[in-house]
Structure formats: C-alpha cells, structure tokens
Amino acid sequence: MQYSMGIDAGGTYTDAVIIRDSDGEIVDSTKARTTYPDLLIGIQNALDGLDQSYLKDIKLVSVSTTLSTNTILEGTGYPVALIMAGDYVIPETHSINNYIVVDGGHGPSGEEIRKLDMETVREFILRNKDIVSAFAISSYFSIRNPEHELQIKELIKELTGLPSVCGHELSQDLGAYNRGITAYLNAQLIPITDHFIETIINEMDRRNIKARLLMLKCDGSVVGIDEAKEKPIESIFSGPAASLVGAAYLSKAKTCTVIDVGGTSTDVSMIENELPELCDEGAVVGGWQTKVKAIRMETSAMGGDSHIWIKNQKPNIGPRRVIPLCVAATKYPSLIERLKTARVPSRMLLSDNIQPTKFFIRSGKEPTSEFSPSEKEIYDRIGDEPVSISGIFLDKLPSPVFLDLLIQKRLIQAIGFTPTDALHVLGDYNEWNAEASNIAATILGRMTHQSKGEFCQQVKNEVAKNMAIYLMSYLLKDVHPEEIRKVIEGDHHTKFKLDVPVVLLGGPVRAYVEDVRKLIDADVILPEHSEVGNAAGALVGKGIKRIEILIKNVRKKSKISNIVFVQGQREIFQTHPEALKYADKIGRELVLGYMKEAGLDAEDVRIEVTRNDITMHGDSLPLETKLVFVGIGTPKREI
C-alpha cells in the first residue's frame, strides 16, 4: 500500500495528515502547537503523533508554511540590495534599506529607451558585495525585454558570485517598481527557505521517509522543491491557500466558499471549478505590494486565540492574539490559583493589556537586542510561570507600552481569555483545561453584569456573526462589512441566500455550524477531518501553471507588425493570425514543459485558454490580444 503525507505549519497549529493513494482516504491525522522561532520542533511533534508504521510507505510529502509570511512581517529577512534601471518613482513611504536607480530600461514594445549605466551599477555592486547576501534587479518594461536585467545579473555573478533575482523571473505583470519589490523580498527569503527545506529533507531522512517533496504556493498549486527554493515569495499566504484547496477536497465540492477559523484570524475564500479565485492585484504582505498571484481572500482579525478584554463594561474581541487560558493552564497548573486570586483593576485603567484574566510569560527566546531600562525591568519580572499585570508593575502605575515592545520582539507571550475558552465554558469544545476558562468567565461576566454562561454565549454569537459578515463581504465586493452587519443583526424578516456551498474549517469550528446556518441561508458543510483541512490542502493541491502571452499590434508609418511577448522573449510576425498560431503553440508547450520539469503528471494535464482583445472602434484588427493558458495537472506519487 502507498501513502502521501501533507504538513501545514500554521500560525497556531501544525497539522499533518496521511492519505491512502488508492482511494484518497485520510487514514491518520494529528495536530501540534506551532513552535516559534523554530518551526521544525512543531513539525516533529506533529509527525510524532502519527502512526509511525505508515511512514515507510509514504511516497509523496507536501508542505505549506507561514515561514515566508512571518519573515516579511517581522522584517527578519537576509540583507539584500535592489538595483532598478529606468524612470522609477520611489514612494516617500518606502522602507527599502539599500537600493539604487540608474539609467536604463525599455519601452512598451521592448525598444531600449536609455542605455544601461553599467559603470554606476558596477560601483554599487562592489560597494555592497560584502554586506548583502543577494541582489534584486528590476528594469523598466523588463516583461517586454529583460536584456538590462540579465546584463546586471551577469555582472553580479562575475563580481561577487552571490545569488540575484530578476523581476521578470517572478512576474509578467506591468508595474516595474512592484516587480522590483517582489524580487527584493524574494531575495531576502532564499537563504531562509533553503535552510527550512533542507531541514525538512533531513527530518524525512531521519524517519526513513523516501518520498518526493513538494511545497504549496499561495495560488493553491504545488511546485517542485527546486522551484520552491528559487521563488520562496510564492509561498506567502500558502496557509489560506491550503485551507481553500483542502476544504474543496474534503467536501468533494468543485465550487465552494470556505470559512477557515484559525487562531489569529478568520479567512474567507472561494474555489470555482477546481480553480481558486485569485486577487486582481498581487498579494500585499507587511505593507509591501507584490506581484505574486495569490488567492483572493477576506480576512478578519478574529480567531480562536483572539484576546477578549473588557472596557466600559463591554467585551472586545481581538485584534491581538494570546495563548488561551485553557491551553496555558494545561502547561502551567499554577495559573488556576492565580486566576482565583486575581484582582480587577480600576475601570479607568482597563485596556487590552490591563485585565484581571491576562498574564505574561517568557517565550524562551533569548534577548538579542539592547534593552531600554524600562524593558529590562519588566522582562526581569517575568519568569517561567505566568505573572499578572499587578505582579509585573507591583505598586507602580502600569505602563503597558513596554509590554507591547517585548511581545513584538517575541521575548514574552501573553495569556488571556479567548473564544476557545468561551467554547470550553459552554461545553462545545473540551480539548484543554476547562477549569481555567470557567474561573475567568465568571470574573469577566461580573464585569459585564452577566453570568459566565451569558457572557460566553455573547462571545460565541459575535464570532459566528463575524464569520457570516466576512463571508458576505467577500461575495459582495462593493459592500462595506458594516452595511452587511446591519442586515445580519437587524430584524428585517430576511437574510442572505447563497447558491454555493459554505465549507467550514478549523479546530473548534464544528461549534459554529448551527449558528452560521441561522444567519445565512446556505448549504453549510462541516466535512470530516475539517480540523486538519490545511494539511490535506497542502497535499492535494494541483499542479497549476499560468502562462500569459501578449500580442501587440505595432504600426510604424504604413508597416504593421505583430509582436508576441512571452516570458521575456519577443517574436515578430507580419499578420495577426500567424502571431495567434505561434502564441497558442508556445503557450501549450510551456505549460506541458513546466509540468514535466516539476514532476507533475503531464499526461493528465487540462489546459484552459482565455482570450481578451482590445480593439479601436471600427478597426477589425486588435491593438492587443492577451492569451492566458492555465494548465492543471496532478503530482506524481512515485519518486
């Protein structure tokens, strides 16, 4: 018997599943808490929870990870220098650490606008070669002619031997500056991703798993490990992509919407006819606008680990994430007594950090940066057992801003009441220590003049409404979520009706099924193994390759040329039909060639082609024709 394994290292949990190849059934699954900063520990814990007898027969492993996303969000990528050739306009708000703009670049038809200033480029390379780990390169209209990017790349290789990334290698979309940003971020991630992949390979060897290794991209497709190393930027948001693909697989729905309730957020997305819906613009991560094709999703900063805190006698949910009290009490039994003796701060002082049910503990990460005196004083008062705000500040007036700085530096972690705790009180979820949740709910209920049950039901209702609101906000693109909230919360004798299934994913999401059904008229599906849908998605993602080809009609005096632009190459034809014939041939060849090189089943590839013509009124010949080839294949299971 032959099996495949999927692993998703998410923000809160690391999930693993084993699927039997003969019928696609999940035969084993497990969840473990994700570990930071070393994701490998969480992956090892997840793999330890599987039936080890299956491992020798696993022939395919596929991984999705938060590594790239977190690296960009935390600003911990390797140092990179960015070289831009052309008329770039750099936003004043940019945060690029090391860059230069030089003469060069091409025009929309691939013609050279200015000669490349190689001498200035040479000086910049030599000045930076000993302080960066890689270079990123972007030139104007490199998607129509990458000659200048390639010249710079060759010079970097000659002078330094360091890796370099070109904008045209990552995107064929217009927008030279954002292509440069995409190359810049990608270059930062290469050493980190390479180390992560090698670590996974070593772990597979240690466990005697002789299997092909794939990685999920943020468009819901899988790639071979060599491409994953070259283009790690494409793995940002692969977690939501894994949820989407996994939900469709588990529910057996080729078209569906998906609500994925994670620890930090709730993500809504859609798949139609087995193809994820992609965002029109590139993915935005950490304030950077990239040219990476990612799934379109609507995200709410409300998840199972969102902190619930009281202000003005009303509960607030999120946006910050904490360790649930029920989870923390399992590891730190002393938390129970600390909750029982917790003091309620003055109403005037109450904030996200100043709560009777919030505690702090060291993360285990060693300090690497200089402390301010206030930061050091607070850090020294936080140890290996949870401590409350009053225990940290003693008799001083609290100054929680320094707590935030220590949390941002990953040196301490916060513990607090969450929707997961509320479910434990209501009896809808019983994974952890419910006693801690009940004590805290009693305290917070008194602060809002409710019983603990009423308080927790209010929390649960708000989470369910949030799921419904963001689902409808995703589908109704031009309607603000607050307008949708008015419909869902109002007594209008009507509610939203959907003609596509709604699939729910996430650990405790089964507790919300009936609540969502009451709020919207839809086929709400809770598939079996929904709690590990991300790991299933990491494994069952298709091999998807998109090739975009542009045919541009160029008229000079009385002469008409049809230029075909494809992956940085140009071919010129006299007639539009000749150009179309060539484009169709090369588009299909590129799709099939990619499938073969990536180790995908090229014999079972479906290719869909869409065409968009731009014409002038009264002119039968298109000014531009854009062809998009989408190939869908299945990963091979054998090595």
N, C-alpha and C positions, 0 to 999 in steps of 0.2 A: 504494500500500500504506500502511496506517495502523498505528501502533505506540503502545505505552504504556510508561512507564518507572517503576520502583519504586526508591526510595532508602531505605536503612536506615543511620542514623548510630548505630552501636552503641558499646558501651564500649571495644572493641578495634579493630574494623574498621568501615569504612564501605563498604557493598556497594551495587552498582547493577545492575539488570537491565533489558533491553529485551525486551518481549513483543510478538509479532505478533498483532494483534487478530483476524485472520481465523480462526486456529486455536489461539491461546493458547500457541504455542510460544515458548520463550526463544531469541532469536536472538543475543544478546550479553550478557555479564556481566563484572563486574570487582570487585576488592577493593582497598581502600587503607587504610592505618592511620588510625584516627580521630585527629583533632588537637584538643588542648585548649590554651587555653580556647576557641579559635575553631573551631567545627565546620565552618564554611564551607570552610576550607582542605582538610580531608579530603574533603568532598563534591566540591570542584573536582578534586582528584586522582583521585577515583573516576570522575567524568564524563570526565576527560581519557583514561582508559583504555578508554573505549567507542569503537566505530566511529562517528566523527562524522557519517558520511553518513546515519545513521538519524535524527538529531536534528530535521531539518526536517519529518519526517513524524510526530513524536510529538504525540498529541492529548490525552493524559492523563498527569499525573505525580502520584504519591502518595508521601508521606514518612512515615517513623517515625523517632523521635529520642529520645535519652537526655536531652535538654536539661532537661525539667521535673523528671525524677527527680534528676539531678545537682544542679540548682539547690536543691532541697529538702534533699538530703543534705548539701550544702556550706554551707547557710544563707546563700546569696548572693542571695536574692530581694529585691525592692524593699520599702521600708518601708511597712507597712500598719497601720491602726488598726481594731480589731474592736469593734463595738457589739453588745451582747447585751441583749435585752429579755425579762425573765421570771425565774423562780426557778432560775437556773443554779447548779450546783455545780461549781466550778472545781477540778480536781485540783491537789494541792500540787506535783506534779512538772511542772506545765505550764511551757512556755518561750515563752509569748506575750509579746511585748515591749511592746505598747501596747493596752490594752483597757479597757472599762467595762461594768458590768452595771447596768441601770436597770429601774425598774418597767415592767411591760407584759406582753404575752403573752396567749395564748388557751388554751382547754381542748380536750379531745379531740373535741368536737363543733363546734369553731370559734367558741364563745362567748368573748367578751372576759372575761378574769379580772381584769385590772387595767388601768386607764387608762395609756396610754403617757406616760412622763415626758419630754415633748418639750423642756422647758427645760434639763434636765440634758444631754440629747442635743445640744442646740444649743451649750451651753458646751463640750462635749467636741469637737465638730466644729471650732469656731472655735479652740480651743486647739491642734489638731493639723493644721489645714489646710495649714500651711506646712512641716511636717516629714514628711509622708507622701505617697506617690504615689497611694494609693487607700484606700477604706474597705471593710470587710466587715461584713455585717449578719446577725444571726440572732435570731429571736424564737421564743418558746415556741409549739409546735404551729403554726408557720407553714405547714406542709404541709396543715393544715386551714383556715387563714385567714391569708393573708400580709399583711393590712392594715397591721400595725405595721411590718413590714419595708419595705413600699412607702412608708409615710409618712416613714420615716427616709431612704430612698433619695432621695425628692423634696427633702427638706430639704438633704441633702448637695449635690445638684445646684444648688439655689438659692444656697447659701452659698459653694460652692467651685468648682463645675464639674468636680471630679475624678470619675473613674470609681468606681463602687461595685458590689459583688457581694452578692446576697442568697442565703441558704441554700436557700430553696425553689426557686431557679432551677437549682440543681445536683443536688438530691436530693429525692425524695418519701418517703424512709425516716424512721422515727422516730429520735429522738436529736438533740435541739436543739444540744447542745454540739458534737458531731462534725460536724453540718451547719455550725456556725459555723467550726470548724477548716477544713473543706473550702473555705468561702468565703474565709477568711483566706489560705490557701495559694494559692488560685486568683487572688486579687487581687495577690499578690506576683509571680505568673508572667506576668501580662498584658503588661507592657511588654517583658519579655524575649522572650516568644513572638512578639509583634507584630514586634519587630526581626528575629528569626530568619526569620519568614515573608516579610517584605519583602526580606530579603537573598536568600532563595531565588528570589523573583519576579524580582529584579534580575539574578540569575545566569542565570535562564531567558531573560530578555530579551537578555542579553549573548550568549548562544549561539543566539539566534533560535529558541527553543523556544516555539511558540504553542500552549499546552496549558492545560487546566483543572488546577488544583492541589488535591489532597485531602490529608488527614492521617489517619493511623491512630490509633484510640483504644485504650485498654487493655482493652477488651472484644472486640477483634478486628474492630471495624467501622470504616468510614471516614466522615469528615464533611467537609462543605464548609469552605473556608478561613475564612469569616466565623465559623462556629461554633467552629472551632479557636482563633481569636483570643479569643473570648469565654470559652471554657471550657478553657484550657490544662491544668488539673489532670487532665482526662480523658486526657491523653497520657502520664501516668506509666505505666511498665512497658509501653509500647507495643512495645518490643523483643521481650520474650517473647511478646506477642500476635502480632507479625509472624511469629515462628518457628512458632507454632501454625498460623496460617492458611496460611503458606507450605508447611509440611510436608504439610498435607491436600491442597493444590493440586498439589504436585509428585508426591505418591504416588497421587493420584486416589482417596484414601480419604475417604469422608464421615464415617467414625468411626475414630478412631485415638488412640493416646497418642503423645507426642512427647518425645524427649530432645534438648535443644539444648545442646551443649557450646560455651560461649563462652570468652573469655579469662579472665574473672573468676569465673564460676560455671557450674554445670550446672543447667538449669531443666527441670522435668518438668510437662507439662500435658496436657489432653485435649480433643478436639472430638468431639461426638456429633451425628450427622445434620446436619452443617454448622454447628452452633452450639457455640461454645466454652463449656466449663463455667465458670461464674462462682463467685467466692467468696461465701459466705453473708453475711459482713460486708463492709464496704468495704475497700479496699486500705489497707495500712499502709506508710508510707514515711517513713524517717528518724525513726521513733518516733511519728509522727503517725497517729492512727486517723482515716481519712477516710470519707466516704460515697460514694466513687467505685466504681462497679461495674467490677471488673477480673476477668481470667481467674484461676481458681484454679490455683496452681502450687506445686510443692515445689521449693525451691531449696537447693542445696549450694554452699558456698564453695570449690569445687574446679573449676578450669577449666584451659584450655591454658596460661595465663600464671601459674598459682599457683606461688609460690616453694617450692622443695624445699630443705630445710635439715636439717642433721644435729645430733642431740642424743642423748647416751647411746648412740652407735653405731647409731642408728636413724634412718631418713628420716622427715621430717614433710612433709606436702603442704599448703601454704596456712596460714592463710586469706588472707594478703596476696598481692597481685598485683605482679609485676615485669615488666620487659622481658626476654624470653627472651635468653639469651646468643647464640643463633644469629642472632637478629634484630639485636641490638646490634652484633655483630661485622661485619655487613654494612655498617653505617654507620661504625663505629669499628674499623678494622683493627688498631689498636694493642692492642685487647683480647686478641688472641691471645697476644702476648708477655707481657702482664700475667698471663694465666692460667698460662702456663708457669713463671713465677717466683713464683706465689702461695704464701704461707706459711700453713700450717694453724695456727690459733690454739690456745691451750691448751684442753683439753676442758672445763675449769671455766668458760671464758668463752663457749663456743659458745652462740649464740642465733639467732633469726631474722635479726638484722642482722649478727651477727659470724660470718661464714662465709668460707672461702677463695675461694669462687666468686661472691661478691656484690660488686657495685661500685655507685658512685653518680655521677650526672652532673646538671648543671643542666638544668632543664626549658625554659629560655628565657623563663619568666615573670618579669617584673621585680618585686622586692620592693615591697610597698605598705604594710606594717605595720612597727611598731617591732620591732627585733631585741633579744633579750637578748644580753649579751656572749658567752655560750656559743654561741648560734645563729649570730651573726655570724662568730665564729671558725671554726666548722665550714663555714659557707657560703663563706667566703673561700678555704677549702682545696679546694673542689670547683669544677672548671672545666669546660671544653668537651671534655675527654677523661675517660673513666671512671677513677675512682680507688677503690682498695680501702679497707677499714676501717683497715688499718695505715697507709695513706698519708694518711688524714684525721687520725688521732689521734697519729701519729708514735710517740713513746716513752711517751705518757701511757696511763693505764688508760682503756679506751674507756668512753664514756658515751652509748650509742646512743639514749637518750631524746630528745636534741635532734635526731637524725636524723629520728625519727618526726615531730617537730613541723614540720620543714622539708618532709617528704613530704606531711603533711596540708595544708600551705599551698600545695601544688603548685609549690614552688620548686625541688625536686630530684626526680629519679626514681631508682628502684632497678633494677638489672640483676642477674639471677640465673638459676640453673638451674631449668627448668620441665618439665612433662610434654611440651611441644612439643620441648624439647631431647632428652628421652629418646627420642621417636619418630625424631628425626634420627639418633641413635646406632644405633637398631635398623633403620634403613633404611625405616621405614614412612612417612616424610614427608621431603621433600627440597626445601623451599621456600627455606631460608636457608643460612647458613654452618655446615655440619656439623662443621667442624674445632673451633670453639669448644665445641660440645656434647660432642665426644669427649674433649677435654682435661679439661673439668670433670667428666665422668662418671668418668674414671679417678681423679681426686682424691677424689670423693665415694665411689666404690666402695672405695677403700683405707680410707676412714674407717669403712666398714661391713663390712669384710672380705669384699668381693665383687669380682668382675671388673666392668668397666664394663657389659658386656652383662647380667650377672645383676642389677646394680643397676637398670638401665633397665627390664628386664623386670618387676622388682618394682614399680617406679613405674607402669608401664603396667597391670599386674594390679590395682593398688589403684584406679586411675582407673576401670577397667571395673567393678570391684565397686561403687564409689561410684555409678555410673550405674544399675546394677541395683537397689541398695538404695533409692535415692531414687525410682525408678520404682515399686517395690512399696510404698514408704511413701506415695506419692501415692494408689495404688489402695486400700490397706488403711489407711484414715484413722485408725483407733484403735490401730494397732500402732506401737510406737516403732521408729525405724530400727535401733537396736542389737539388738532382737529379730529383725528381718529379717536383719541381718548374721549372726546365729548360724546361721540356716537356709542362707544362701548360702555361708558359709565352712565349715560343718560337713559331715561325711561321713555323710549320713543316707539315701543311696540315693533321694533325691527332690529335686525342685526346683519352683519356682513355674511354673504354666502360665497363659498369658493367652489369652483368646478374642477379643482385639482386636489389630490390628497395632501394632507399635512402630516409629515412624519416627525415624531419626537425622538430626540436622542439625549443621552446624558445619564449620569449615575442615578439620581433620585427622581428622574423626570416622570416616572410612572405615577407619582403622587399628583401630578397636574393634569392628567388626561381628561378627567371629567370636568375640571374647571375650564379648560380650554374649549371643550365641546359646548359648554353653556354660553361662552362668549361669542363664538363664531359658528356658523352653520357650515360644517365641512366634515369630510371623512378623515378623522384624526386617528392616525395609526401609531401604535406602540409596538414595534417589531420585537421579536425575540432577540436577545443579546443586544438590546439598544444601549446598554451601559458601556459596551465596548465597540460601538459603531465606528469610532475613529480608527481603531486598529484594523477593523475589517476594511474600511475605506482605503487605508494605506496599502493594503494588499490587493484589493480587487480593482484598483484604478486601471483604466485602459491606457494603452499607448496612443497618445493623440499628437499629431503633428500638423501644425498650421503653416502653410506656405502662402504668402501674399505676393502677387505679381502685378505690376503696374505697366500698362501700355499707354504711352504718352504720344499724342499727335503733335509733332513739331513742324511748324511751317516757316520756312525761310524763303522770302520772295515767292516764287511760284513752285518751289520744291517742297514736297511733303514727305516727312519721314515718320515712321512708327517705331519708337524706341521701347524695347522691353527691358524693364528693370526687375531683377530678381537676385536677392541675396548679394547685393553689392556689384553685380555684373550687369553689363549693358549689351544688348544685341539690337541692331538696326535693320528694319525691313521696309520695303517700298510700300507694301499695302497692309491694310488693317487685317484682312483675313489671314495673310501669311504670319503676321505677328500673333494673332489668336491661336493659330495652329501650333506655333512654336511654344507659346506660353502653356497651352494645355499639355503638350508633350513633356516639357521640362518640369511643370508643376507635379505631374503624376510621378515622374522619375525621382524627383527629390523626396516626395513622401515615402515611396517604396524603399528608396535607398536609406533613408533615416530609419525606417522600421527594421531593416535588416541589420544595420550597424548597431542599433540599440538592443539587439537580441529579442526583438518582438516578432510575432508570427506574421511575416509578410505575405504568406499565402492566404491569410484570412483578414485582409485589410479592406475596410469600406471607405471609399473616397467620395466626399460630397464637395461639389463645386458651386460657388455662388458668384454671380457677375453683377457689377454695377457700372453703368455707363454715365458719363457726364457729357451732355451734348449742348450745343448752341441752338437756339430756336431756328428752324428752317434748314439746319445742317444735318445731313444723314450720317456723317462720319463723326464718331465720338471724339471729343477732345482728350478724354481719358477713359480707360477701361481698367477697372480693378477686379482681379480674379482672386478668390480666396479658396484654397484647396485644404480641406480638413480630412485627414486620414485617421481612421480608428482601427487599432489592432489590439491583439491580446498578447500579454507577455508569455514567452515560452517557459515551461516549468522545468525542463531538463537543463542541466549545466552545459 
